Amino acid sequence: MAPGMPAVLLYLWGLHKGYGDAAVAGPGLLVAFAYVGALVIGWPTYLMLQRRGTHGLGAYLVLGALIGAVVVAVMSTAEALLSGKALQYASAHFWVSVRFTVIAAIYAMISSAIFWFIAVRGQSAR
């Protein structure tokens, strides 16, 4: 549930701004990467934090942002390598990748905060 909530919020924001059907495009792309990132990177990170006894919201926010940045870095690197001209592609799309990294980091931080409120918050009081 947590990886999909920021997409729902973005969708509702897009509807509010009057984007109509286009409001679903961005969140629709983000949610797929969010669930893959949450399963492949987030779940092992959660287990590691549980094993260490770390239950603070700050740790989840920082690691959530890091997960979002890693997902974009992996996807950008794969896209550049598959283009055949990795150096030219990377330099031409650098600022786009930076923008996507910031968006993904914020998205993942919101997702991590929602996860923390649902699954971890009660453990921090123990």
Secondary structure, 3 states (H helix, E strand, C coil): CHHHHHHHHHHHHHHHCCCHHHHHHHHHHHHHHHHHHHHHHHHHHHHHHHHHCCCCHHHHHHHHHHHHHHHHHHHHHHHHHHCCCHHHHHHHCHHHHHHHHHHHHHHHHHHHHHHHHHHHHHHHCC
